[in-house]
Amino acid sequence: MSQHKGEAPLQVPRYSGSARINHWVVAISFVLLMISGLALFHPSLYWLTGLFGGGPTARWLHPWLGVVLVIGFLGLFLRFFVANLPERTDWVWLARLRHVLAGREEYLPEVGKYNAGQKFVFWAQAFLVLVMFVTGIGLWPVGLAYFEQLLGFKATIDQRRLAAVIHAGAAVLTIAIWIIHVYAAIWVRGTISAMTRGTVTGGWAWRHHRKWLRKEIGKEPGGPQPAE
């Protein structure tokens, strides 16, 4: 991946336009859900409802934002779950996590489109989004009434209380994982451009996802092709 002085860095397509739109729909809806959920979680954070026009509006909007998130995340899941399936090299990558944290990429195995850390974020968020969706229905009068009628059962008060506890716990975990995801995107320089411009530099790809870069370059004689 040599480059002559003065030449612009080789740009490798990483995400299509539709994939980036899908990602940002999920990202924006998640942030809005996080803020509105925290506002409804504890009285000390109730002031956050002012960002949505008050408590009643935030309470009404929160579950609908959840619907948007679930639909959007389903789109991401269908796009990327194959690329996030576990591989043998993932265990090697995890075993050498100290080198990852130290930035010593030369001690790591060649990585495909996603490394083991990114795959963990993907599968953890997929599970937690599903948990929040199911438990959120139990806390949402509109959704609960529909599913009670559809399934022919009546949720008890204890079941709804348990749903509230699980929903809150899943939300805390998913926020923590989101923070890790954002931090990693900032920490690994050059990563954010993948979801803003849709491309990464050849040097970035060679350093962090060499196996994926080899595959992209090998698709066409003329160079790398766009990937979802």
CORBELNOR-V921910 format. One record per backbone hydrogen bond with DSSP energy under -0.5 kcal/mol. CO is the residue of the C=O (numbers start at 1). NH is the residue of the N-H. E is the energy in kcal/mol with one decimal. If there is no record, write none. Layout:
# CORBELNOR-V921910
co nh e
CO NH E
CO NH E
This chain:
# CORBELNOR-V921910
co nh e
4 7 -2.0
10 12 -0.5
10 202 -2.5
11 13 -0.5
12 200 -2.1
16 20 -2.0
17 21 -2.3
18 22 -2.4
19 23 -2.3
20 24 -2.5
21 25 -2.2
22 26 -1.9
23 27 -2.7
24 28 -2.6
25 29 -2.2
26 30 -2.3
27 31 -2.2
28 32 -2.3
29 33 -2.3
30 34 -2.8
31 35 -2.4
32 36 -2.5
33 37 -2.9
34 38 -2.5
35 39 -2.0
36 40 -1.5
37 41 -1.0
38 42 -1.3
42 45 -2.0
43 46 -1.5
45 48 -2.0
46 49 -2.2
47 50 -1.6
48 51 -1.8
49 52 -1.8
49 54 -2.6
50 53 -0.8
54 58 -2.2
55 59 -2.8
56 60 -2.0
57 61 -2.8
58 62 -2.4
59 63 -0.6
60 64 -0.7
61 65 -2.4
62 66 -1.6
63 67 -1.7
64 68 -2.0
65 69 -2.5
66 70 -2.5
67 71 -2.4
68 72 -2.7
69 73 -3.3
70 74 -2.1
71 75 -1.6
72 76 -1.9
73 77 -3.0
74 78 -2.5
75 79 -1.7
76 80 -2.6
77 81 -2.1
80 84 -1.0
82 85 -1.4
87 90 -1.1
87 91 -0.7
88 91 -0.9
88 92 -1.1
89 93 -2.6
90 94 -2.4
91 95 -2.2
92 96 -1.2
94 97 -1.5
96 99 -1.3
96 100 -1.3
97 101 -2.5
98 102 -1.3
99 103 -0.6
99 104 -2.7
100 103 -1.0
103 105 -1.3
104 107 -1.7
105 108 -1.9
111 211 -1.1
111 212 -1.6
115 119 -2.2
116 120 -2.2
117 121 -2.0
118 122 -2.2
119 123 -2.6
120 124 -2.7
121 125 -2.4
122 126 -2.1
123 127 -2.1
124 128 -2.6
125 129 -2.8
126 130 -1.6
127 131 -2.2
128 132 -2.8
129 133 -2.1
130 134 -2.4
131 135 -2.6
132 136 -2.2
133 137 -1.6
134 138 -0.9
135 139 -0.5
136 139 -1.0
136 140 -0.6
137 140 -1.0
139 141 -0.7
140 144 -3.5
141 145 -2.3
142 146 -1.7
143 147 -2.4
144 148 -2.6
145 149 -1.8
146 150 -2.4
147 151 -2.9
148 152 -1.5
148 153 -1.2
153 155 -0.5
156 160 -2.0
157 161 -2.3
158 162 -2.5
159 163 -2.2
160 164 -1.8
161 165 -1.9
162 166 -2.5
163 167 -2.6
164 168 -2.2
165 169 -2.4
166 170 -2.7
167 171 -2.1
168 172 -2.2
169 173 -2.0
170 174 -2.6
171 175 -2.1
172 176 -2.0
173 177 -2.4
174 178 -2.0
175 179 -2.3
176 180 -1.8
177 181 -2.4
178 182 -2.6
179 183 -2.6
180 184 -2.6
181 185 -1.9
182 186 -1.7
183 187 -3.0
184 188 -2.6
185 192 -0.6
187 189 -1.3
188 191 -1.8
191 194 -1.8
192 195 -1.4
192 196 -0.8
193 197 -2.4
193 198 -1.5
193 199 -0.9
198 14 -3.1
198 15 -1.8
200 12 -3.9
201 205 -2.4
202 206 -2.6
203 207 -2.0
204 208 -2.7
205 209 -2.1
209 213 -2.2
210 214 -2.4
211 215 -1.6
212 216 -2.4
213 217 -2.7
214 218 -1.7
216 219 -1.1
216 220 -0.5
216 225 -0.5
220 223 -1.4
223 220 -0.5
